[in-house]
Amino acid sequence: MGSRLRLPILMACLLGSGVFFPLSLVPDGVAAVLRLLPLSPVLELLRAGWAGGSAVQPMIVLAVWIGVAIYAVRRWFRWDPRR
């Protein structure tokens, strides 16, 4: 992935996760998609821990993102052995 693409993707994840505005302000269909972004489950887990609530769905989404990240690191990051 090019370095020019990293910041817009990071900003989209940050804006869409509910950090700056609650996801209850956007339509339900859009909110359902935004809840699948990588930072959204972190905020939902924070809210579930603070106010109580279900943490199952955010944990599943977070586990999938962790799996994707592990796959991406193993696939596209090349590491030289240490000497």
Secondary structure, DSSP 8 states (H G I E B T S, - for coil): --HHHHHHHHHHHHHHTTSSS-GGGS-HHHHHHHTTSTTHHHHHHHHHHHH----HHHHHHHHHHHHHHHHHHHHH-------
